Amino acid sequence: FIIRNEFMKLSSRILLLILVLAAFLRFYRLSDFPPGLYSDEAAYGYNAYSILKTGHDEWGKFLPLTLQSFGDYKPPMTAYLTIPSIAVFSLNEFAVRFPAALIGTLSVLLIYFLAKEVFFGLEILALISTALLAISPWHLHLSRMSMLVGIENFFLTLGVYSFLKFTKNPLWLFVSATSFTAAIYTYYGSRITVPVLVIGL
């Protein structure tokens, strides 16, 4: 019992260190790297600012479920998630990228819990999975830009984790359904991946 308690304390400290590393890698000089906003980031930032100030997007649509933007009709979730950070930090690169960096960091924590479910509670495998995602170049890139796929990845992961929890507690089904729906409104590719995931689950 004493050994187990000590192991859990050590595990908690390791997890905390991994999360601190993940946050540092995602937030350090977030406004500067990558340099400059690319077109989609600027569009989401502008629409978030417009909705915050007027309730309408750049085309005058009230709380839209699709952003017309440059005529590419973007999913709206990223813009709505950016509204609070613009309200706090004003309209700048950091505010536009803040939701992606925060959700990217939370994804690292989420993968810890998902790995524990998948690997039958094996702490070491959960920590390894968490550490690998924390330093993954692919995930770092998506977390330092206002990228739809990075945010979608969080909702898909939460949907899968919640579904696994649902097998033990029916209340988790609502969280799973909400997460998968949010993924669809974050990145339109989820219109294909979500049904496939749900069927697989």
Number of C-alpha atoms within 10 A of each C-alpha: 6 7 8 9 10 11 13 13 12 12 16 14 12 14 20 13 13 23 20 14 16 26 19 15 18 28 21 12 13 21 19 12 14 12 10 12 20 11 10 16 20 16 19 26 26 22 26 30 26 18 21 19 12 13 15 17 24 17 12 12 14 12 15 16 14 15 22 17 16 10 7 9 11 22 20 23 22 26 27 20 19 25 25 18 20 23 14 9 13 14 17 15 21 21 22 33 26 25 26 27 30 17 21 28 27 15 26 24 22 17 23 21 20 22 21 18 15 14 13 11 13 12 18 13 16 23 22 15 18 25 22 14 22 26 16 12 11 10 20 19 17 19 29 27 27 28 20 24 19 24 26 25 20 23 23 22 19 24 27 21 23 23 23 18 18 16 11 9 11 12 13 18 17 13 19 24 17 15 23 26 17 20 29 21 21 25 21 15 14 21 14 10 15 18 12 11 14 14 8 7 9
